[in-house]
Amino acid sequence: MRQSYSSQSHSSLLQTLTPYLFLLPAGLVLLVTVFFPTAQAFLLSFTRYEYDLTQVPQWIGWANFQRLWRDPLFWQTLRQTLLYLVGVVPVLVTVPLGLAILVNRPLKAISWFRAAYYTPVILSMVVAGLAWKYLYAENGLFNQILQQLGLENGLPWLTSPKFALFSVMAVTVWKGLGYYMVAYLAGLQSIPEELYEAASLDGSDGWRKHWDITVPLMRPYLLLVGTISALSATKVFEEVYVMTQGGPRNSSKTVVYYLYEQAFDRLEISYACTIGLVLFLLILGLSFANLKLTQR
């Protein structure tokens, strides 16, 4: 009897531990590549570790945070990152939904239209950034079109502090439209066609039916796209690095680019970790806001 009970207990324990054993390899990888570096970066935020990386970090307490508070360039990059967030996210939440509605129709060659909208997604950001940098050039395609329309000198797309950040935003939007369109398309194809037929009988037709039916039912997808695009906009780096490198006069520099600059150009590792900690808190706040909206 005792042997039978022991065998059942052993079997129950094995069933309980089996999922964790499968998760163990991935957990070890996350521990080494994510959790340990994150904890180390947090500790380095309270030290001086710069220039000579062979030296042992010196504990300085809150000095890096005090420096960050008095750093005007950090606050400028933070404002520009928030501007990037406000300028990019609403477009990436709304426009892809319209594109998804358009390509969700049973038309001839509709798969070609879907592929055309999705093509920018598969391009490397480096390739896309270099291509758009050429388009934005003084003698590039955009300025040639503007000159044909009567604007003699075109526009300083990447060389003016007024236009540089918005020019980079356009690349982020262009590259993200197809990606979020596919996410919306998956949601649209799960909506029963009978709902649209019932709405048309009630006088809701054309684009009105999408406002009455599609938008309410697509709310989870809207929240998902809003969260992903907000996190991506907060961490934008490649576009800035390839196209402007933060210029002119720091007008297109974001928090992540400023962090990269401090860490790898100036070798101020501890100060870069402090910037990263603030960015982490910002992203955590966005994630918490999304969680509250999802619960509602």
Backbone bond lengths (Angstrom), bond angles and torsions (degrees), N, CA, C in turn:
res aa  C-N    CA-C-N  psi(-1)  N-CA   C-N-CA  omega(-1)  CA-C   N-CA-C  phi
1 M - - - 1.475 - - 1.514 110.61 -
2 R 1.364 114.22 -45.27 1.468 118.09 179.06 1.522 111.18 -64.68
3 Q 1.341 115.20 -37.17 1.455 119.40 -179.98 1.525 110.71 -65.28
4 S 1.335 117.09 -41.00 1.460 121.17 178.02 1.520 110.76 -63.43
5 Y 1.347 116.84 -42.65 1.473 120.71 179.38 1.523 110.41 -64.37
6 S 1.347 116.47 -40.22 1.463 120.44 179.37 1.516 111.16 -65.30
7 S 1.318 116.81 -38.69 1.466 120.75 178.98 1.518 111.31 -65.60
8 Q 1.354 116.20 -41.62 1.464 119.74 178.16 1.520 110.94 -65.51
9 S 1.324 116.43 -39.09 1.463 120.24 179.26 1.516 111.03 -65.17
10 H 1.335 115.88 -41.41 1.461 120.93 178.83 1.528 110.52 -64.09
11 S 1.342 116.59 -42.38 1.465 121.10 179.52 1.526 110.98 -64.66
12 S 1.351 116.17 -40.99 1.461 120.34 179.02 1.529 111.01 -65.15
13 L 1.329 116.57 -40.97 1.470 120.62 178.25 1.519 110.99 -64.47
14 L 1.340 116.43 -39.31 1.460 120.63 179.46 1.524 110.98 -65.35
15 Q 1.352 116.88 -40.73 1.460 120.46 178.06 1.532 111.24 -64.83
16 T 1.332 116.46 -35.07 1.456 120.19 179.03 1.528 111.86 -69.30
17 L 1.334 115.74 -39.08 1.467 120.54 -175.75 1.519 113.45 -83.32
18 T 1.326 118.36 -19.69 1.472 120.97 -175.35 1.523 113.46 -56.09
19 P 1.351 120.12 -48.33 1.471 118.66 178.70 1.525 112.76 -59.38
20 Y 1.333 116.98 -38.18 1.460 119.82 -179.34 1.525 111.54 -69.67
21 L 1.336 116.84 -31.10 1.466 119.72 176.86 1.525 110.85 -67.45
22 F 1.340 116.12 -37.48 1.463 119.49 176.09 1.537 111.06 -67.19
23 L 1.331 116.84 -34.33 1.458 120.65 -179.57 1.528 113.34 -80.18
24 L 1.323 116.45 -14.39 1.467 120.29 -174.77 1.535 113.81 -58.10
25 P 1.346 120.81 -47.12 1.476 119.11 179.39 1.526 112.90 -59.27
26 A 1.342 116.06 -45.67 1.466 118.72 178.44 1.518 111.03 -64.63
27 G 1.343 116.98 -37.15 1.461 119.99 178.18 1.510 112.53 -63.64
28 L 1.347 116.54 -38.80 1.464 120.01 178.05 1.526 111.05 -66.00
29 V 1.330 116.11 -40.81 1.470 119.50 177.90 1.523 110.57 -62.41
30 L 1.349 116.96 -44.88 1.465 120.71 178.11 1.527 111.33 -63.15
31 L 1.322 116.41 -37.95 1.461 120.28 179.63 1.525 111.30 -62.05
32 V 1.347 115.57 -43.35 1.462 120.17 -176.30 1.525 111.73 -76.63
33 T 1.336 117.26 -39.08 1.468 120.81 -171.71 1.521 114.30 -96.82
34 V 1.342 118.03 -18.38 1.473 119.98 -175.50 1.525 111.84 -122.60
35 F 1.324 116.70 -61.44 1.467 119.99 -170.76 1.534 112.38 -68.52
36 F 1.322 117.13 -44.35 1.465 119.15 179.36 1.529 111.97 -65.45
37 P 1.357 119.83 -47.50 1.476 118.64 175.74 1.526 113.14 -60.87
38 T 1.343 117.22 -34.89 1.465 119.53 178.91 1.522 111.24 -65.28
39 A 1.329 116.71 -44.60 1.465 120.22 177.70 1.524 111.22 -64.35
40 Q 1.322 117.01 -39.67 1.464 120.68 178.97 1.528 111.09 -65.10
41 A 1.352 117.04 -41.72 1.463 120.45 178.03 1.527 110.82 -64.18
42 F 1.329 116.69 -37.98 1.468 119.97 177.43 1.525 111.09 -61.39
43 L 1.339 117.29 -43.24 1.461 120.65 179.48 1.532 111.46 -68.72
44 L 1.340 116.66 -36.36 1.461 119.72 179.82 1.524 112.15 -67.17
45 S 1.336 117.30 -21.25 1.470 120.07 177.73 1.522 111.87 -62.81
46 F 1.316 117.11 -21.49 1.466 121.05 -178.36 1.535 111.63 -104.32
47 T 1.335 116.14 17.77 1.458 119.89 -178.65 1.517 110.76 -128.40
48 R 1.336 115.99 171.84 1.466 121.96 169.42 1.518 107.08 -107.79
49 Y 1.336 115.19 113.67 1.463 120.98 -177.76 1.522 106.82 -142.34
50 E 1.320 116.95 96.41 1.459 120.73 -171.49 1.521 110.15 -154.92
51 Y 1.354 114.55 161.38 1.469 124.09 174.80 1.530 111.82 59.81
52 D 1.300 117.94 -78.21 1.458 121.68 -179.63 1.527 109.13 -91.54
53 L 1.318 115.51 96.56 1.460 120.25 -173.66 1.524 112.85 -77.18
54 T 1.338 116.99 -3.24 1.461 119.62 176.13 1.527 111.87 -82.67
55 Q 1.328 117.27 -13.57 1.454 121.10 -179.53 1.529 110.65 -80.56
56 V 1.316 114.93 153.90 1.465 120.78 177.62 1.532 109.26 -74.80
57 P 1.349 118.93 135.13 1.473 120.55 177.77 1.526 111.29 -57.41
58 Q 1.343 115.69 139.01 1.466 122.21 179.63 1.535 109.32 -103.23
59 W 1.306 116.26 130.29 1.474 121.45 -179.35 1.528 109.82 -71.13
60 I 1.352 116.61 124.07 1.470 120.72 -179.75 1.528 111.54 -128.18
61 G 1.324 118.09 7.48 1.464 121.36 176.21 1.520 112.81 67.82
62 W 1.332 116.02 -127.89 1.468 122.69 -173.76 1.525 113.14 -90.54
63 A 1.326 118.44 12.75 1.471 120.95 -174.52 1.529 111.90 -61.44
64 N 1.332 117.78 -39.31 1.473 120.36 179.82 1.528 111.51 -65.90
65 F 1.327 116.37 -36.85 1.466 119.49 178.99 1.530 110.90 -70.97
66 Q 1.314 116.90 -35.98 1.462 120.25 175.17 1.523 110.84 -65.13
67 R 1.317 115.84 -40.30 1.470 119.46 176.40 1.527 110.63 -64.06
68 L 1.322 116.13 -41.16 1.469 120.39 179.23 1.522 110.75 -62.78
69 W 1.317 116.82 -39.86 1.461 121.14 -179.99 1.528 111.50 -63.37
70 R 1.339 117.04 -31.43 1.469 121.24 -178.50 1.530 112.74 -96.56
71 D 1.324 117.31 4.60 1.464 121.37 -176.10 1.530 110.09 -88.10
72 P 1.334 119.25 106.31 1.474 119.83 -178.39 1.521 112.37 -66.83
73 L 1.329 117.18 -30.48 1.462 119.11 -179.27 1.525 110.93 -68.88
74 F 1.326 117.50 -35.34 1.467 119.40 176.52 1.521 110.73 -62.77
75 W 1.339 117.07 -45.10 1.461 119.38 -179.78 1.521 111.06 -65.64
76 Q 1.330 117.19 -33.26 1.462 119.74 175.96 1.527 110.69 -65.20
77 T 1.327 116.59 -45.51 1.467 119.28 178.96 1.529 111.40 -65.78
78 L 1.324 117.30 -34.06 1.461 120.00 177.93 1.530 110.32 -66.26
79 R 1.329 117.07 -43.28 1.471 120.19 177.24 1.519 110.87 -61.63
80 Q 1.326 116.25 -41.78 1.462 119.82 -179.25 1.525 111.39 -68.97
81 T 1.321 117.54 -33.07 1.462 120.58 175.54 1.527 110.80 -66.71
82 L 1.335 116.66 -42.35 1.468 120.07 177.52 1.524 110.84 -66.56
83 L 1.349 116.90 -36.69 1.463 120.24 175.56 1.526 110.12 -63.81
84 Y 1.312 116.27 -40.10 1.466 121.23 176.27 1.524 110.28 -60.09
85 L 1.316 115.19 -42.69 1.465 121.38 179.19 1.525 110.88 -61.60
86 V 1.320 116.19 -48.12 1.465 120.90 -177.76 1.528 111.46 -68.70
87 G 1.333 117.00 -33.72 1.454 119.94 -177.63 1.520 114.34 -79.11
88 V 1.322 117.54 -29.83 1.458 120.83 -173.14 1.525 112.70 -95.63
89 V 1.324 117.46 -43.87 1.467 121.00 -170.56 1.527 112.94 -61.92
90 P 1.339 120.53 -48.73 1.478 118.30 -179.83 1.527 113.30 -57.91
91 V 1.328 116.57 -36.44 1.472 119.47 179.13 1.525 110.38 -68.10
92 L 1.339 117.03 -42.72 1.460 120.80 -177.85 1.527 112.62 -74.35
93 V 1.317 117.65 -14.43 1.463 120.46 175.87 1.527 110.94 -87.02
94 T 1.309 117.51 -37.06 1.468 121.02 -172.06 1.525 113.79 -95.11
95 V 1.336 117.71 -49.84 1.467 120.55 -173.99 1.526 112.70 -62.86
96 P 1.337 120.28 -44.34 1.473 118.39 177.39 1.521 113.92 -59.97
97 L 1.338 117.78 -30.35 1.463 119.68 176.81 1.521 110.19 -64.73
98 G 1.334 117.13 -42.25 1.463 120.43 175.87 1.521 112.12 -62.15
99 L 1.345 116.26 -41.60 1.466 119.63 177.34 1.518 111.06 -64.14
100 A 1.325 116.81 -40.53 1.465 120.13 179.68 1.522 111.06 -63.26
101 I 1.325 117.12 -39.36 1.468 120.30 177.42 1.527 110.49 -63.50
102 L 1.342 115.82 -39.01 1.469 119.58 -179.44 1.526 111.95 -66.42
103 V 1.331 117.35 -43.08 1.471 119.69 -175.71 1.521 112.12 -88.03
104 N 1.326 117.77 2.75 1.464 121.16 177.26 1.525 111.64 -89.87
105 R 1.308 117.11 6.74 1.460 120.46 -179.75 1.530 110.86 -89.72
106 P 1.330 117.40 148.37 1.479 120.83 179.80 1.526 111.38 -80.06
107 L 1.321 116.66 69.67 1.462 121.38 179.59 1.516 110.24 -105.77
108 K 1.343 116.03 162.42 1.450 120.99 177.51 1.527 110.11 -67.51
109 A 1.308 115.45 140.90 1.474 122.21 176.99 1.532 112.54 59.53
110 I 1.345 116.79 25.21 1.472 118.93 -179.16 1.523 110.65 -66.35
111 S 1.332 117.67 -27.13 1.469 120.00 178.39 1.522 111.15 -64.66
112 W 1.343 117.37 -30.79 1.460 120.37 177.64 1.525 110.56 -68.49
113 F 1.309 117.06 -38.21 1.461 120.17 176.62 1.523 110.71 -65.08
114 R 1.320 116.84 -41.22 1.464 120.43 178.19 1.529 110.14 -62.26
115 A 1.334 115.81 -42.55 1.466 119.33 179.60 1.529 110.66 -65.11
116 A 1.332 117.15 -38.37 1.468 120.19 -179.68 1.522 111.06 -64.72
117 Y 1.321 116.93 -41.63 1.464 119.80 178.85 1.536 111.71 -69.20
118 Y 1.332 116.20 -29.83 1.466 119.78 -175.99 1.530 112.84 -87.70
119 T 1.325 117.67 -16.12 1.464 121.08 -176.15 1.526 113.65 -54.10
120 P 1.343 121.20 -43.72 1.471 119.35 179.66 1.524 113.97 -58.76
121 V 1.336 117.39 -25.56 1.462 120.37 -177.31 1.522 111.03 -66.00
122 I 1.332 117.12 -37.37 1.459 120.32 -175.44 1.525 112.29 -81.98
123 L 1.315 117.70 -8.25 1.459 120.52 176.58 1.518 110.55 -76.21
124 S 1.318 115.93 142.76 1.460 120.30 172.90 1.522 109.50 -64.54
125 M 1.345 116.54 143.56 1.462 119.59 178.59 1.520 111.35 -63.35
126 V 1.324 116.99 -29.93 1.465 119.79 176.97 1.529 110.06 -64.77
127 V 1.328 116.43 -45.97 1.465 120.36 178.72 1.528 110.42 -63.57
128 A 1.337 116.43 -46.19 1.462 120.23 179.90 1.530 110.93 -62.30
129 G 1.339 117.23 -42.63 1.460 120.40 179.81 1.508 112.48 -63.57
130 L 1.330 117.49 -42.18 1.464 120.35 178.74 1.522 111.21 -66.54
131 A 1.343 116.85 -38.95 1.467 119.88 178.57 1.525 111.12 -63.74
132 W 1.326 116.69 -45.66 1.465 119.93 179.18 1.529 111.49 -69.13
133 K 1.309 117.24 -31.57 1.462 119.64 176.42 1.524 110.60 -62.78
134 Y 1.320 115.64 -37.61 1.464 119.56 176.04 1.524 110.65 -67.84
135 L 1.332 117.43 -41.01 1.467 120.70 178.65 1.522 111.51 -63.37
136 Y 1.355 116.43 -33.89 1.457 121.55 -178.79 1.534 113.24 -82.74
137 A 1.328 117.46 -6.94 1.465 120.53 -174.77 1.529 111.15 -60.32
138 E 1.324 114.69 163.71 1.473 119.66 -177.12 1.520 111.67 -58.39
139 N 1.335 116.38 -36.98 1.468 120.64 176.92 1.528 111.12 -107.75
140 G 1.339 116.45 23.92 1.453 121.23 -179.19 1.515 113.15 -77.12
141 L 1.328 114.77 179.85 1.463 120.63 -174.51 1.516 112.10 -62.37
142 F 1.328 118.22 -42.22 1.460 120.48 -177.32 1.529 111.53 -62.57
143 N 1.314 116.50 -44.54 1.461 118.99 -179.91 1.522 111.81 -70.88
144 Q 1.317 117.40 -30.35 1.461 119.28 175.27 1.526 110.91 -64.96
145 I 1.337 115.81 -39.80 1.468 119.67 177.26 1.527 110.11 -65.09
146 L 1.349 116.97 -43.88 1.458 120.41 179.19 1.524 111.78 -63.39
147 Q 1.324 116.94 -35.74 1.463 120.34 178.05 1.519 110.92 -67.42
148 Q 1.338 116.03 -36.41 1.463 119.35 176.47 1.524 111.32 -67.02
149 L 1.353 115.91 -27.42 1.466 120.18 179.41 1.521 112.50 -86.02
150 G 1.338 117.46 -2.10 1.456 120.72 175.09 1.507 115.67 111.87
151 L 1.345 118.52 -5.33 1.458 121.09 177.40 1.526 107.37 -87.79
152 E 1.318 116.27 100.79 1.464 122.39 -165.47 1.525 113.47 -58.21
153 N 1.318 117.53 -47.11 1.463 121.00 -174.21 1.525 113.71 -98.33
154 G 1.318 117.26 2.58 1.452 119.77 -177.53 1.527 111.88 67.62
155 L 1.321 116.84 -154.14 1.461 122.01 179.73 1.529 110.07 -126.85
156 P 1.329 117.15 144.21 1.479 120.54 176.55 1.529 110.37 -82.42
157 W 1.308 116.43 75.61 1.454 121.35 -170.80 1.528 113.32 -56.01
158 L 1.328 116.48 -47.17 1.461 120.99 -175.10 1.522 113.32 -111.03
159 T 1.314 117.57 -1.55 1.466 120.70 -175.90 1.526 112.59 -110.61
160 S 1.313 117.62 3.00 1.467 121.47 178.51 1.524 109.67 -117.06
161 P 1.329 118.30 134.05 1.472 120.37 177.67 1.519 113.10 -60.00
162 K 1.323 117.83 -21.31 1.462 120.77 -178.76 1.524 112.12 -77.41
163 F 1.337 117.13 -28.32 1.464 120.69 -172.42 1.520 114.30 -110.84
164 A 1.333 118.18 -21.60 1.467 120.82 -168.48 1.524 112.30 -58.88
165 L 1.328 117.53 -50.58 1.461 120.01 -176.49 1.522 111.42 -63.75
166 F 1.325 117.66 -41.17 1.463 120.99 -179.36 1.527 110.79 -69.33
167 S 1.331 117.34 -31.75 1.459 120.19 176.63 1.518 110.86 -65.98
168 V 1.327 117.30 -38.57 1.458 120.82 177.02 1.526 110.09 -69.30
169 M 1.329 117.80 -37.24 1.464 121.32 176.99 1.530 111.29 -57.04
170 A 1.321 116.06 -39.89 1.466 120.28 -178.18 1.522 111.12 -60.66
171 V 1.335 117.56 -35.65 1.460 121.00 178.90 1.529 110.03 -68.09
172 T 1.321 116.74 -42.63 1.469 120.27 178.00 1.527 110.81 -60.56
173 V 1.328 116.72 -43.19 1.470 120.68 179.25 1.519 110.38 -64.75
174 W 1.329 116.56 -47.38 1.466 121.17 -178.51 1.519 111.49 -58.41
175 K 1.320 116.83 -41.17 1.454 120.28 -176.69 1.532 112.21 -77.58
176 G 1.330 117.79 -24.76 1.458 120.25 -176.96 1.508 115.34 -91.70
177 L 1.337 118.03 -14.25 1.460 120.24 -175.46 1.528 112.24 -58.43
178 G 1.322 116.80 -48.87 1.468 120.09 -177.35 1.514 112.89 -66.10
179 Y 1.328 116.85 -37.08 1.460 121.09 -178.66 1.528 111.08 -62.77
180 Y 1.315 116.34 -48.99 1.469 119.75 -178.60 1.524 111.05 -75.36
181 M 1.338 117.44 -25.45 1.463 120.23 175.26 1.526 110.31 -61.20
182 V 1.326 116.88 -41.63 1.470 120.63 -179.93 1.529 110.22 -64.69
183 A 1.336 116.86 -39.00 1.468 119.59 177.82 1.525 110.65 -62.16
184 Y 1.321 116.59 -43.71 1.463 120.27 177.82 1.530 111.23 -66.81
185 L 1.329 116.41 -37.00 1.462 120.25 -178.44 1.526 111.07 -61.72
186 A 1.323 116.30 -38.05 1.470 119.95 176.77 1.518 110.76 -62.98
187 G 1.328 117.24 -38.73 1.458 120.32 178.10 1.517 112.75 -70.10
188 L 1.338 117.28 -39.51 1.462 120.86 -179.26 1.524 111.90 -63.94
189 Q 1.315 116.26 -36.89 1.465 119.18 -177.72 1.522 112.69 -74.78
190 S 1.313 116.97 -8.19 1.464 120.21 176.05 1.528 112.34 -94.05
191 I 1.341 117.44 -3.92 1.469 120.94 179.32 1.524 108.96 -85.57
192 P 1.315 119.66 124.26 1.473 121.22 -179.46 1.521 111.67 -62.08
193 E 1.322 116.38 137.89 1.461 121.75 179.62 1.532 110.88 -66.59
194 E 1.337 117.19 -23.72 1.467 119.88 -179.46 1.528 112.11 -61.92
195 L 1.322 116.84 -29.76 1.465 119.66 178.96 1.524 111.26 -64.73
196 Y 1.327 116.66 -39.83 1.461 119.76 178.27 1.532 111.16 -69.55
197 E 1.326 115.67 -36.23 1.467 118.53 177.63 1.524 110.72 -65.62
198 A 1.326 117.27 -41.55 1.467 120.50 177.60 1.530 110.51 -65.44
199 A 1.324 117.69 -37.60 1.466 120.95 179.37 1.517 110.84 -66.64
200 S 1.334 116.81 -37.67 1.471 119.12 179.72 1.528 111.25 -66.29
201 L 1.335 117.27 -32.80 1.469 120.30 176.48 1.524 111.36 -67.08
202 D 1.343 116.13 -27.73 1.467 120.45 178.79 1.522 112.57 -88.75
203 G 1.337 116.50 6.74 1.461 120.12 177.45 1.513 114.94 92.18
204 S 1.320 116.86 6.88 1.465 120.50 178.30 1.515 108.15 -98.02
205 D 1.327 116.59 104.98 1.455 120.88 -175.86 1.527 109.41 -136.62
206 G 1.327 115.54 171.60 1.460 119.65 -180.00 1.527 111.20 65.30
207 W 1.328 115.19 -141.03 1.469 119.95 179.18 1.519 112.04 -71.04
208 R 1.334 117.30 -19.94 1.465 120.62 179.84 1.535 111.30 -62.91
209 K 1.346 116.55 -35.40 1.467 119.05 -178.91 1.528 111.01 -66.03
210 H 1.335 116.47 -31.18 1.461 119.27 178.05 1.527 110.78 -70.60
211 W 1.305 116.52 -34.49 1.468 119.52 176.69 1.526 110.81 -69.23
212 D 1.348 116.08 -36.69 1.462 120.30 -177.60 1.522 113.11 -82.84
213 I 1.332 117.43 -33.05 1.461 121.51 -173.75 1.530 112.14 -110.67
214 T 1.319 116.22 -54.69 1.466 120.45 -170.58 1.518 112.34 -66.09
215 V 1.327 116.67 -51.15 1.463 119.55 -174.19 1.531 112.23 -61.54
216 P 1.346 119.85 -47.01 1.477 118.06 177.97 1.528 113.53 -60.98
217 L 1.337 117.24 -41.32 1.457 120.05 -178.02 1.532 112.55 -74.73
218 M 1.333 116.57 -20.78 1.461 120.64 -179.85 1.523 112.15 -93.85
219 R 1.323 117.68 9.50 1.461 119.88 -177.18 1.529 113.32 -57.32
220 P 1.348 120.38 -42.50 1.480 118.19 176.99 1.526 113.01 -59.76
221 Y 1.336 116.33 -37.69 1.462 119.69 178.79 1.529 110.83 -70.63
222 L 1.320 116.90 -35.89 1.464 120.39 177.08 1.529 110.59 -62.24
223 L 1.337 115.68 -42.72 1.463 119.56 178.35 1.523 111.22 -66.27
224 L 1.333 116.58 -40.00 1.459 120.40 179.30 1.525 111.20 -63.39
225 V 1.319 116.46 -47.91 1.462 120.55 179.89 1.524 110.85 -64.20
226 G 1.336 116.19 -40.60 1.457 119.48 177.91 1.518 112.24 -60.58
227 T 1.334 116.46 -40.47 1.463 119.95 -179.49 1.516 111.68 -69.47
228 I 1.343 116.82 -47.71 1.467 120.19 -177.71 1.523 110.71 -63.66
229 S 1.335 116.77 -44.60 1.470 119.57 -179.08 1.523 111.32 -67.50
230 A 1.342 117.63 -34.09 1.466 120.28 178.08 1.528 110.82 -66.90
231 L 1.325 116.90 -43.45 1.461 120.10 178.33 1.524 110.85 -64.80
232 S 1.331 116.85 -40.69 1.461 120.04 178.88 1.523 111.65 -65.66
233 A 1.341 116.93 -40.38 1.461 119.99 179.33 1.520 111.37 -67.42
234 T 1.328 116.83 -34.17 1.464 120.14 178.72 1.520 111.34 -67.47
235 K 1.340 116.88 -31.31 1.466 121.08 -176.15 1.526 112.24 -103.01
236 V 1.324 119.13 18.68 1.462 121.54 -175.94 1.527 110.67 -60.42
237 F 1.338 114.64 134.71 1.463 119.47 -179.09 1.529 112.48 -145.69
238 E 1.348 117.21 -50.91 1.460 120.15 -171.19 1.519 112.68 -58.62
239 E 1.342 117.06 -44.07 1.450 120.23 -178.78 1.525 111.26 -59.44
240 V 1.322 115.49 -45.04 1.454 120.29 -178.60 1.520 110.47 -65.87
241 Y 1.332 116.32 -42.79 1.463 120.48 -177.37 1.533 111.50 -64.14
242 V 1.324 116.91 -42.65 1.459 120.90 -175.72 1.523 111.59 -75.83
243 M 1.329 117.66 -39.25 1.457 120.58 -168.14 1.531 113.64 -95.15
244 T 1.318 118.83 -39.90 1.469 119.69 -172.34 1.521 113.88 -130.22
245 Q 1.343 117.44 -21.44 1.465 122.28 -173.41 1.540 111.36 51.79
246 G 1.326 114.58 39.31 1.457 120.99 175.11 1.511 115.50 86.14
247 G 1.304 118.85 -8.19 1.458 121.83 -176.82 1.515 112.00 -93.54
248 P 1.335 116.04 -177.75 1.470 126.31 -6.65 1.534 111.65 -79.52
249 R 1.308 115.34 143.59 1.467 123.75 179.07 1.539 111.01 53.52
250 N 1.321 116.24 43.71 1.474 123.28 176.35 1.522 113.66 63.51
251 S 1.316 117.79 16.82 1.466 120.44 -173.61 1.524 113.16 -74.15
252 S 1.327 118.30 -19.08 1.466 120.26 179.16 1.522 111.93 -117.31
253 K 1.309 116.52 15.75 1.463 120.94 -178.00 1.531 109.61 -80.51
254 T 1.324 116.65 131.00 1.460 122.27 178.41 1.529 109.50 -106.94
255 V 1.329 115.85 174.33 1.465 120.04 -177.28 1.520 110.75 -62.46
256 V 1.342 117.54 -42.82 1.461 119.92 -178.56 1.529 110.71 -66.00
257 Y 1.323 116.82 -39.31 1.470 118.65 178.02 1.523 110.26 -66.81
258 Y 1.317 117.51 -38.43 1.473 120.70 177.57 1.521 110.38 -64.02
259 L 1.338 116.81 -39.86 1.465 120.91 176.00 1.531 110.56 -60.99
260 Y 1.334 116.30 -46.30 1.470 120.72 178.30 1.526 110.82 -59.93
261 E 1.301 116.87 -42.38 1.460 121.77 -178.89 1.526 111.34 -62.67
262 Q 1.330 116.11 -44.08 1.459 119.90 179.95 1.533 111.59 -66.74
263 A 1.335 116.31 -37.82 1.465 120.15 -174.91 1.517 112.74 -77.92
264 F 1.330 117.84 -43.83 1.461 120.00 -169.33 1.528 113.88 -107.54
265 D 1.321 117.84 -24.95 1.461 119.50 176.16 1.525 111.70 -88.19
266 R 1.323 116.19 -42.94 1.466 120.82 -176.54 1.527 113.43 -104.10
267 L 1.333 116.66 -7.21 1.465 121.82 178.85 1.529 113.06 57.03
268 E 1.313 117.47 32.81 1.464 122.15 174.35 1.531 107.22 -95.96
269 I 1.319 114.58 75.76 1.464 121.18 -171.03 1.527 111.48 -63.56
270 S 1.314 117.52 -43.34 1.464 120.04 -176.72 1.527 111.14 -66.34
271 Y 1.327 116.70 -39.36 1.468 118.94 178.91 1.529 110.26 -68.73
272 A 1.337 117.32 -36.71 1.463 120.64 176.31 1.527 110.83 -63.54
273 C 1.327 117.00 -37.96 1.469 120.40 176.95 1.527 110.98 -64.16
274 T 1.333 117.18 -35.52 1.468 120.99 177.08 1.519 110.45 -64.28
275 I 1.330 116.25 -43.95 1.470 120.37 176.85 1.524 109.88 -61.92
276 G 1.330 116.52 -41.74 1.461 120.41 179.04 1.517 112.44 -63.21
277 L 1.332 117.02 -35.80 1.460 120.44 178.64 1.528 110.57 -65.64
278 V 1.328 117.50 -41.38 1.466 121.10 177.35 1.530 110.32 -64.74
279 L 1.329 116.82 -40.65 1.461 120.46 177.48 1.526 110.74 -63.62
280 F 1.323 116.70 -39.55 1.469 121.03 176.97 1.526 110.82 -60.00
281 L 1.332 116.84 -43.16 1.462 120.11 179.30 1.525 111.14 -65.36
282 L 1.342 116.91 -36.45 1.457 120.55 177.10 1.523 111.10 -64.20
283 I 1.317 116.83 -45.28 1.465 120.92 179.22 1.524 110.44 -66.59
284 L 1.326 116.55 -37.80 1.463 120.23 177.19 1.523 111.00 -61.92
285 G 1.330 116.48 -39.35 1.460 120.23 176.99 1.522 112.24 -63.43
286 L 1.339 116.78 -41.68 1.463 120.20 177.27 1.522 111.13 -63.86
287 S 1.325 116.92 -40.47 1.464 120.50 179.17 1.528 111.13 -65.84
288 F 1.332 116.69 -39.08 1.460 120.52 178.99 1.538 110.77 -66.13
289 A 1.335 116.14 -40.19 1.471 119.90 177.10 1.523 110.92 -62.46
290 N 1.338 116.75 -40.37 1.466 119.93 177.56 1.519 111.23 -64.22
291 L 1.329 116.73 -38.74 1.463 120.20 179.43 1.526 110.63 -62.04
292 K 1.327 116.70 -42.14 1.462 120.01 178.57 1.521 111.54 -64.84
293 L 1.344 116.06 -41.47 1.458 118.96 179.22 1.524 111.54 -66.07
294 T 1.329 116.51 -37.42 1.461 120.67 179.34 1.517 111.28 -66.36
295 Q 1.330 116.30 -39.02 1.460 119.76 178.82 1.531 111.27 -64.54
296 R 1.333 116.92 -35.32 1.461 119.21 176.53 1.515 112.45 -66.15
